[in-house]
């Protein structure tokens, strides 16, 4: 059966845009760290709408909505319920809070009430046909009820996406140096480290900061994701296999990785080899905001012998566990 709820854990600078294109191409709306930009909200249907309303509003509030003849007001209530669920689950999944999020007092009030619930909430109450994307699923921060629901029902289907940590660190350095503070503003830590790296003239010293500063963005994400790497019911996808020949990989590996995803999500009967190949040719999106060069092994051109030593001292065990030579 087609998986209705999907959660992608894509480590920062590991090619999240590639997974975004794959899941969107498979018909999923996107939520979380990425969104379906410009896409119209899909109709919920009566059953889903009632489930969403029941997850956010009290029985008396739902009864009042059912009696209402003000259809626009009912539609706004349903839309607000979806927003509240999304915000509440962003917190429950341990996603970092972003700055300057548009809000209103009623949505804030309902979100606080939703988060105060001690039982009875389920991830499966969120609309189906949606793929959530996060850069981290830290066991120390994720909601315990979510883990119990997932282990008991195998839903949502979880995909882990990773990349050679040497390329990740180099890509993060370049990203923070090249993007302006206004575009990074939702994540204050990115602004802070962008300022730090831009004040350093020698690119080699910037890489040195990434390899030694314990607060550098994304530096500890590999260790926090080891439980996902080891779990038998998590689908593992690598940037190197998914990027294809445009990024230094191979077309065969890319279509194989897409087949792995479609099989995992129960979509094997919906997409044949021709469909997978057509999707494979569309996922290398140079227009993505986080896209830079999208190449494998770029660290080899920039790491000095000292960088190699620093990397192995801090990340050598991580490199080996993720299978990078």
N, C-alpha and C positions, 0 to 999 in steps of 0.2 A: 504493500500500500504506500501511496505517496505520503511522505512526511509532511505534516501540516505546520509543525513548529521546528525551526532550525536555529541553532546558535553557532556562529562562527567565532572562534577565538583566534584572531590573527595578530601575532606579535608585531609590535610597532616596526614600521619600515620593512615588513616582510612580504610586501606585495598585496596589501589588502585590496587595492583596486582590481587585481586580477580575480580574487574571489567574489568581489562585488559584481563584476561583469558576468561571471559564471552563474551566480545565484539569480541575478536579475534575468539572465537569458533563459533560466529554467522556470521562470514565471513567478518568482518570489518577490514580494515587496520587501524593502530593506528598512531596518530600524537600528537605532543605537549609534555606534561610532560612524556609520555612514547612513545615507538616506537615499530614497528613490527620488532624486532631484527632478522636479518638474512633472512627476507622475501624479495622476489623479488618484485620490483615495479610492480603494476598491469598495464596492457596496458590501456591507457586512452580512446582509440577509437577516431575516427575523430571528432565527435561533441564536446566531452569534450576537446580534444586537441585545437580545434579552440576557444572554450570558454576561456580556460586558456591563450592562446596566446593573445586573445583580451583584457583580463584583465590586461596584463602586457606590451604588446608592442603597439606602435602606428600603425595606419593603413598603413603608408609607410613601417614600419619595417616588418609588416605581409606580405605585398605585395612582398617585397624582398625575404622573406622566401618561399613564394609560387612559385616564379620564380626560386629559387635555385635548382640546380641539385646535390648539395652536401648533400646527405642524412644524413651522420653523423653530419654535422653542424646543420641541421634542428632538429635532435634528441636532440642535445645538447641545442639548443634554447628552445625546449619544456621542457626538464629537468630543465633548469635554470628558466623557467617561473614558474614551480611548486615550486621550492625552494623559489623564490621571493614571491610568494603568501603565502606560509607557514610562512615565516619570517614576512611578513607584517601583516598577521592575528594574529600571536603570539603577536605582539605589539598592535593591535586593540582590542584583547581580554584581554589586561592588564597583560599578562604573564610576570613574572620578567625576565629581561635579564640575561643570563648566561654567565660566563666567558669562554674564550678560545674556541669560536665557529669558526670552519674552515670557511673561506670565500675567495672571490676573488674580485678584484676591480669592475668588470662588474656586479657581483651579488649585491654588495653593492650599486652601482649606480642605478641599476634598482629597488632595494628595497626602496631606498630613494625617487625615482620618484613615485613609487607605493603609498607610504605613503603620498605623497604630494597631491594626488588626493582629491578633495573636494566633488565629487559626482560621481555617476555612478558605484561604486564598490559594490559588493554583496558577502556575504558569500557563496551563492549558486553557485558562479563562481568557487569555489574550487572544486577539483575532488570529485565525489560521492563515496559512499561505504567506507567512511572514518569516523572514530570516533576520534574526538579531545579530549584530556584529559588535564585538567588544575586543579590546586589545589585551585584556587580562581577565582571568577568572580565578582570583586568589581565594583559596580555600579558607583563609582567615577572615575574608570579608563577605563571601557569598552567603546568601540566605540558606539556613539549614533546611528549611522546608523545600526549597528548590532542589537541593541535592537529594532529599528523600524521594521527591516526586520523580526526579530523573532516574535514580537507581531502581525505583519500583516500576516505572512505566516505560523506560527507555525513550522518554520524550522530555525535552526536545532532542533531536539528533544533533550531536555536537561534532564540529569539525575543527581541528587544530591546524593552523597554517604557520609555518616557521621558515626561517632562512638562515644561512650561514651567519653566525653572530658577528663575524668580522665585517661582512658586508652591511649588516644591520647598523653597527656602530658608525661605520664610515658614512652610510647613507643618512643617518640622523645628524651627523656633523654638518654635512652639506645642506641638508634641509633647513637646519636652524640658522645657518649662516646666510642662506640665499633668500629666505622668506622674510617679509617685513612683519613688524610687530603687530600691525593691525590684523593681518590674516592669522597670526598665531594667538591672538588675544583671548580666545576661548580657553586656552590652557596656559595659565600664568607661568608654570614652570618652564614651558617652551620659550616664553618671552625672556625670562631670566637667563636661561642658558644661551639663548640667541645673542643677548647683549654681551655675555661673557666671551663667547667664541668670536664675535665680531671685533672685540677689543684685542684679540690675539692675531698678530700679523702672519706668523709662520704656520702654514697648514699642518706641519708636522706636530707643532705644539698643541694644536686643536685636537688632533687625534689622541695625543697624550692625555689631555683632559678627559676625553671620553673613556679612556682605558683605566683611569685612576680615580676619577671622582665618583664616590658611591651614590651621589644624587643625580647623576647624569640620566636623562630620560631614557627609559627602556633598558637600562643596563642590567637590572635584576629580573627582568620579565622571563628570561629563559629558565631560571631556577624555579620560579613560581609556577611555570607551566609543565614541569616535569611530571606531575601526576597525570596530566592530560596525555602526555607522550606515552606513558606506561599503561594507561587504561585500555582494556581490550575493546570497549564499546565506543571509543573515540576514533573518528576517521582522521588520519594524519596526512597532510598535504604539504609539500615543500615548494617554495618559490622556484627553486632550480628546475623542478620537474614541470611546473605550470607555466613558466614564463615563455617557453617556446623558442624557436630560432631567432626571433627578433631580439631576445635578451641573452643569447648565448646558450640556450638549451636546445632541445630537439622537438620536432613536431610529433614524433612518436610518443615521447614521454608526456607531452602535453595532452594529447588525446587519451592516453592511458590514465592520466590523473583525472581528467573529466569523467571518464568511464567509472573510475573508482567512486567519484562523488555521486554520479547518477545511480549507481548500484546501491550505494549506502542510503540514499534518500528514497529508494523504491521507485525510481524513474526509468528503469531499464527498458520497460515496455513502451515508454513514451518517446524515447529518443534512440534512433539507430545510429550506426557508425557514421553515416552521412551527416546526420544532425549534429553529432558530437564534433565532427571536423569543422562544420560550418560555425559552431559556437566557438571553437578553438581559435579561429581566425579573427574573432571579434573582441577577444578579451584584452589584447595588448593596447590599452587606451592611453595614448600620449597626452590626452586632454585632461586627465585626472590631476587634481590640485597637488596631490602628493607625489606624482610621477616626476622623476628626474631623468635617469638614463635607463633604468630597468635592466641592468646587466648583472650577470653572475661573475663572481671572482674579481670585482674591481679593486678589492682590498690589496691584491697582489701588486698593483701599480703604485700604492701609496704607503704601505706599511714598511717602516725601516726595521733593521734587526732589533733595535730597542723596542719598537712597537710589538714585534713578535714575542719578545721576552715578557713584556708587560701583559700582553694578552694571555699568554699561556699561564702566567702566574695567577691571574684572576679568573680566566674563562676556559682554561684548558680542559677541565673536567666536563664543562658544559658542551664544548665542541665535540668531545668524544661521545657523550651520551646522545647527542643529536645526530651522530653518524658522519660528521665532517672530518676529513682527513687533514 
